Amino acid sequence: MSERVGVRKTYKLFIGGAFPRSESGRSYVVSSSKGEFLANASKASRKDAREAVATARKAFPGWSAATAYNRGQILYRVAEMLEGRRSQFVTELVDADGVGVRRAGELVDAAVDRLVWYAGWSDKIGTIRGSANPVAGPYFNLSSTEPTGVVAVVAPEADPLLGLISVIAPVIVTGNTCVVVASERAPLPSITLAEVLATSDLPGGVVNILTGSAAEIAPWLAGHMDVNAIDLTGAELELAVSCEQAAAENLKRVLRPAPGKADWITDPGTGRMTAFLETKTVWHPIGI
């Protein structure tokens, strides 16, 4: 018998819980840290970005209306399934970043722990951000949190799994939906994560992942009138500035990239969750 030829996998986009190819038909070669061929990945276009935003908007009412407890349970389920595919993620990180197997395993474990950590915050973040406010008069004055809406996310180029989880989880645990531009250099962990999300309890459209050039896609997301906020964590300085200018058109919330190299292993704090929360304050007369 002749030697078997392995199946070459084309990594597709993740929109609405499905895995379409880019409408443009484009793809690009993904190489390992040593320059070896790994796979072909779809190269998203601005039309794909528009489709992803429309899908995220459609998913927002249902996801934001879900109980905080339910959202936490779903994130915990994603963590369970991610851990079940640990060996695949380890292999992809070794190939992408050239790290050792032990280090790659630590990064995968940290990504699982990060999901569990955010899952635990799902029904608590409203407590620390909401309040009963003292007022001069016979009224109750109560402030509570609400999700911002559809959030565009430029994921970090480095740390293609832990960094990706660290920017997605705080967005969705608070009730937002998102469109994510994955690492162009190392997109394979992002699409493998999408395969985990597609078979978990996460509703389709809550997370949409685009692979390709952030420089091409991000400005369109920043200027899109149905995107409520944008996280520019993975954007280069010049791209971040142009996206901020485009985002000002409809007063989007903007999370700027932090100076210096991000350390995703450290405690993330609550800042990424509160960045995409609105505060609603209600006055109500006190009954006699």
Secondary structure as UniProt FT lines:
FT   STRAND          10..11
FT   STRAND          14..15
FT   TURN            16..17
FT   TURN            23..24
FT   STRAND          27..31
FT   TURN            33..34
FT   STRAND          37..42
FT   HELIX           46..65
FT   HELIX           68..84
FT   HELIX           86..97
FT   HELIX           101..121
FT   TURN            122..124
FT   HELIX           125..129
FT   STRAND          131..132
FT   STRAND          139..147
FT   STRAND          150..154
FT   TURN            160..161
FT   HELIX           162..173
FT   TURN            174..175
FT   STRAND          177..181
FT   HELIX           188..198
FT   TURN            204..205
FT   STRAND          207..210
FT   HELIX           214..223
FT   TURN            225..226
FT   STRAND          229..231
FT   TURN            233..234
FT   HELIX           237..247
FT   HELIX           248..250
FT   STRAND          253..255
FT   TURN            264..265
FT   HELIX           271..274
FT   TURN            275..276
FT   STRAND          277..285
//
